[in-house]
């Protein structure tokens, strides 16, 4: 059981906890230097998702059209190449 936990964490739980504490302090310091707050990050992600919701699905529709146009060429070419490769 302990070996599975060590494998999952990449090290012993104590050493992993110490590493996480040190990295958290460094990241917290860097964020404070740049004037970033955790809520700024959360709001940024929230606004990104809202913008994606409003404009992204239109772009995804275009991606679907590009996929279908490309597939009309790629799929038959793939089948023909596989048929020729199976003869060798």
N, C-alpha and C positions, 0 to 999 in steps of 0.2 A: 504494500500500500504506500509506504513512504517513498519507495523507489519510483512509483508512478507519479506521485506529487512532485518529486524532485525533477523528473523528466518533463512534466508539464510546465513547471516554473522555470526550468533551465538551470536551477541551482537549488540550494537548500532554502527553506522558507525564510530563515533568519537573514541570510545574505541577500535574498531577493527583496525583503522588506527594507533593508538598509539601502540597497541600490535605488529603490523607489522613493525613499525619503530624500536621498541626495539629489536625484533627478528632479523631484518635485520642488525642492528649494531653488535649484538652478533655474528651472522654468518659471517659477514664481518671481524670482529676481528679475529675469529678462522681461517678463510681462510688465512688472512694475516700472522698469526703466522706460519702456515704450508707452506707458500709460494705458495698458490694456487691462480690462476687468473681465472676469469670467462671464458676466452678463452680456458684455459686448460681443464675446465670441458666440454665445448662445443666440443672441439676437441676430448676429450676422448669418448664422446657419438658418435661422427661421426665415429671414428675409430672402435668403438664397432659394429656399424651398418654395416660398410664395412666388418669387419671380419665375422660377422654373415652372411652376404650376400655370402661371399666366402666359408665358411665352414659350416654354419648352415643348409643350405638346404639339405646337405648330411645327417646330423644328423636327420633332420626332416623326411627324407625318411625312415631311420631306425625306427624312432618312429612310422611311419605309418605301417610298417611291424609288429612291436610288437603289435600294436593295432589290426590289423587284426587277428593275431595268437591268441591273448587273446580273441577276440570277438567270435571266433569259439568255444570256450569253455564256455564263460560267458553267451552269449545270449541264447543258448539252456538250460543251467542250470537255468537261470532266468525264462524262459518260463515254465520249468517243475516245479520249486518251486511255481510259481504263480498258476499253474493248481492245484497242491496239496493243496495250501492254499485256493483256491476258493471252494473246496469241504467241508471245515469245516464250 
